[in-house]
Amino acid sequence: MEIKSIKYNKLSVIFHFLIVIIIWVLLLILMFKTSKIGGVLFILIFSTLLLLPSIIFVNNFIKLNEDINEIIISENLKINSLKMSFKYSDIEQIYPYYSSGGIFIILKLKDFKKYENELKKTILGRIQLLNFRILGKSKIFINLRFVDIEENELLKLINNKCQ
């Protein structure tokens, strides 16, 4: 099994920065037109604080690239929302990544058929199966939020780095 490096969606981070910059420009124009400096400055400071999560997440994920290959993982990956576990020997690759929607993990399975019946038992599992049919059987991935994964060294590392 191979663990790929952390990926984050650069476009979502750039989009986040652009929105805040547009807000700054509009607020500065409003400040000069209405001369209500106090209220506009408060909103300007508040909009600046909106940028902090993106900056922190990007910095943490750049640092995680260096640490990701040093992780020792146990035999099973337990996923609460799917009510099932995956054996690490059945996982071909793990792709953790960050996007504006949060932290996700994608599993590429060696033998998907082995888990297909078990996936049908839960609503989330059936949604995953629908995703596979749309994407095609050539790429078999399971998209999961890290919050769904229990007792996993990968999750612990990411939680520690992001705090």
Order of alpha helices (4+ residues) and beta strands (2+ residues): beta-beta-alpha-alpha-alpha-beta-beta-beta-beta-alpha-alpha-beta-beta-alpha
